[in-house]
Amino acid sequence: TSGAAFKSGSVANSGFTGTPLAANVTFSSSFSGTNFSVVVTGGDARIWTVENISVSGFTINSNSDTLLSYSTYWIASQNV
């Protein structure tokens, strides 16, 4: 196939747990490999880190212990 495959979604502010606050994202269908890029954005000011990348998802680390007020949005794009 040609072109890139995209997935997107959001995590509610209550979906972040732990210290620092992090959320696991699981795709409804897996990518064919782990060669994909992720963009994370949200209403809360954070320096987001993407961790634990696998064909079935990844973890968004908020790098903060302060509770989030807004949902966090992500877009994953398979690199071609």
DRENKOLVEX-100850 format. One line per field, with one value per residue (C-alpha): residue number from 1; residue in three letters; y, x, z. Coordinates in steps of 0.5 Angstrom, whole numbers. Each point is the difference from the previous one (the first is absolute). Layout:
nr [NUM	...]
rest [ALA	...]
Y [Y	...]
X [X	...]
Z [Z	...]
//
This chain:
nr [1	2	3	4	5	6	7	8	9	10	11	12	13	14	15	16	17	18	19	20	21	22	23	24	25	26	27	28	29	30	31	32	33	34	35	36	37	38	39	40	41	42	43	44	45	46	47	48	49	50	51	52	53	54	55	56	57	58	59	60	61	62	63	64	65	66	67	68	69	70	71	72	73	74	75	76	77	78	79	80]
rest [THR	SER	GLY	ALA	ALA	PHE	LYS	SER	GLY	SER	VAL	ALA	ASN	SER	GLY	PHE	THR	GLY	THR	PRO	LEU	ALA	ALA	ASN	VAL	THR	PHE	SER	SER	SER	PHE	SER	GLY	THR	ASN	PHE	SER	VAL	VAL	VAL	THR	GLY	GLY	ASP	ALA	ARG	ILE	TRP	THR	VAL	GLU	ASN	ILE	SER	VAL	SER	GLY	PHE	THR	ILE	ASN	SER	ASN	SER	ASP	THR	LEU	LEU	SER	TYR	SER	THR	TYR	TRP	ILE	ALA	SER	GLN	ASN	VAL]
Y [0	7	6	0	-3	5	-1	5	1	3	-2	3	4	-5	-5	2	-4	-1	4	4	-1	-4	-3	-7	1	-7	0	-3	-3	-1	4	-5	2	5	5	5	7	3	7	2	6	3	6	-2	3	-6	-2	-7	-6	-6	-7	-7	0	-7	-2	0	7	5	3	8	3	6	1	4	-2	5	-2	1	5	-2	-6	-1	-2	-4	-2	-6	0	-6	2	-2]
X [0	2	-1	1	-5	-3	-3	-3	-3	-1	1	-4	3	-2	4	7	2	6	6	2	-7	0	-5	0	-3	-2	-2	-6	4	8	5	4	6	3	2	-5	0	-4	-3	-3	-3	-5	-3	5	7	4	7	-3	4	-2	2	0	-2	-3	-4	-6	1	4	1	-1	4	-2	6	-4	-3	-5	-7	-2	-7	-1	0	7	0	5	1	4	3	3	7	1]
Z [0	-1	4	8	5	5	7	5	6	7	7	6	5	5	-4	2	7	3	2	-5	-3	-6	-4	-5	-7	-3	-7	-3	-5	0	-5	-4	4	5	-5	1	3	5	1	7	2	5	4	6	-1	0	-3	-2	-1	-4	3	-1	-7	-3	-6	4	4	4	7	0	6	3	3	6	7	-1	-2	-7	-2	-7	-5	-3	-8	-4	-7	-2	-7	-3	-3	-8]
//
